Amino acid sequence: MTTLPLVIRPETPRDNDAIERLHERAFGPGRYARTAFRLREGVAHLPDLSFTALVGTLLVGSVRVSPARAGTSPLLVLGPLTVDPAFGSRGIGGALMRASLDAARSGGHGLVILVGDAPYYARFGFAVLPPRKLTLPGPVDPGRFLALELREGALAEAGGSVVGGTV
């Protein structure tokens, strides 16, 4: 069987329709009710930190990053990270995460948050947030509310309610 090379590249506007179809397959219509979605609602993701994965010409994965703030502290919201279920367990999610986090570090960003599976994201340095350090605009399992400091001290500077918007 021939293996097609995986290409990770920055997201472009022409990828949007394929990414939306990928989100529909992976998360279904219930994705709109999730707290993480509500945080990103109406906020444009950052193209320089958002990446796609392609096998040949087929878009098989995507990661998006959006700006937000907690009080006066800017931060990034990572998600959704999506891989086509037919291409799962092949390292595509990890490759997308590394590309996005490397770009965020290079861009001088200090803090990234997400809602996700702690054991999966721990390998990238994410950890569960201290209780009541930050709050989201809706319910979230505290064990799934994670953060990664890209700059030492960035988490200590942030506090309060997280709102989507300009970094």
N, C-alpha and C positions, 0 to 999 in steps of 0.2 A: 504494500500500500504506500502510495506517495504521500509524503508530509509536506504541507504547504507552510511556508514561513509565516510567522506571526510578525506583524508590523504594528508598532505602537506609534501613534502620531497625534499631534494636537488636533482637537476637534475643530471642524470648520462648519460654517452655516449650512452647507449642503448635507451635513450628516444628521441634521435635526429630525427629519421624518423617520429615518432608520433607527435612531436612538429612541424615539417615542414608541415605535413598534416593539423594540427590544424591551423597554420598560413595561409595556402592556403584557408581553409574553412572560416576563420574569415576575412581575408584581401584581398584575391584574388591576381591576378598577378600584380595589380597596386602597391603593397607594395614595389616593387623594385625601383620605381621612387621617393619615398618619401625621403625627406631630412634626416629624422631620420635613415632610412635604409642606406642611403649613408654614414652617419657618422659611422655606425657600420660595414660597408662593409670591409671585409678582416681583421677584428679585432675579435679575439676569445673572447667570453663572459667568465665571471669569474664563474667557477662552484661553488665556495663557496658562491656566492651571488645569484645564479640562482636556482629557485625552480619549482617544478611541483605539480599539484593537481590531485589526483586520486580518483575516485569513484569505489570501487572494483578494478578491474585491468584496467579500462578504464582511460586513461589520458584525463582530461577534462580542464586543465588549465596549463599555463606556464608563468613565468616571467624570463626575462634574464637581466643581468646587464653586461655592457662592460666598460673597462677602456678608459679614454680619458684625455686630458689635455687642458688647456687654458693658453697659454704662458708657464710658468714653473710650473703652479699649477695643480696638479692631481685632477681629478674628476671622477665621475661615470655617465654613461648614462643608465638610466633605460628604458627598452623596448626591444622588445614588451611585453606588458602584454596582455595575450590572454586567453579568456575563451570560450569554445565551446558554440556556440549560444544556443544549446539545454539545457545548464546548467546555463544560464544567470540569474542574479538577485537572486542569492542564497548565496552571500557573498564570493564566491570563489576568485574573484579578490582582495577583501580586505584582505583575509587570505594570499594570495600570496604576496601582497604588504607588509604586516606586517612582514612576514618571511624574505623577502629580506632586508627591511630597518633595522630590528633588527640585521641581520647578518652584514650589512654594518657598523652600529654603533659599534657593538662588534669588528669589524675588524679595527676600528680606522680611517675609511674614513671620509672626511670632507664635501663633497659636492656632491649632486646628481642632475642631470638635466634630463628633458624629454620633449617631445612634446606630449601634450595631452589636455584633457578636464579639464579646470581649476576648475569648480565646483566639479568634481569627485575627483581630486587629492588634493584639498584643505583640505579634511578631514584627509589627512596624513601629512599635514603641508606644502605642496607645494604652492608656490606663483609665480605669473608672474614676470619674471625678469625685472629689470629696463631697459629702452631702451638703446640699444647699449652697454650694459655691456658685453655681450658675443655674438658672431656671429657663425652661423652654416654654413656648406658648401652647402648652397642652400636656397631657399626661405622657410620661415616659418611664419605663422600668429603670430605676437608678443604676442597676447593674449593666445596663446597655448604653448609658450616657458616658461617652469616652472623650478623652482629650490627649493631644500630643503637643508638647512644647517644642517649637522649632528654634526658639530663642530662650535661653535661661531667664527665668523670672516673668515670662509672659503670662503664665497662669496666675501668679500672685497679683498681677496688675488688673486682672479681669474679675468682675463680680456682678451679681445681679441678674436681671432678665436679659436673655439673648434676643435680639431683634435682627431680622434680615435687613441688609442695606449696605451702603457704600463703606468700604474699608477706608 
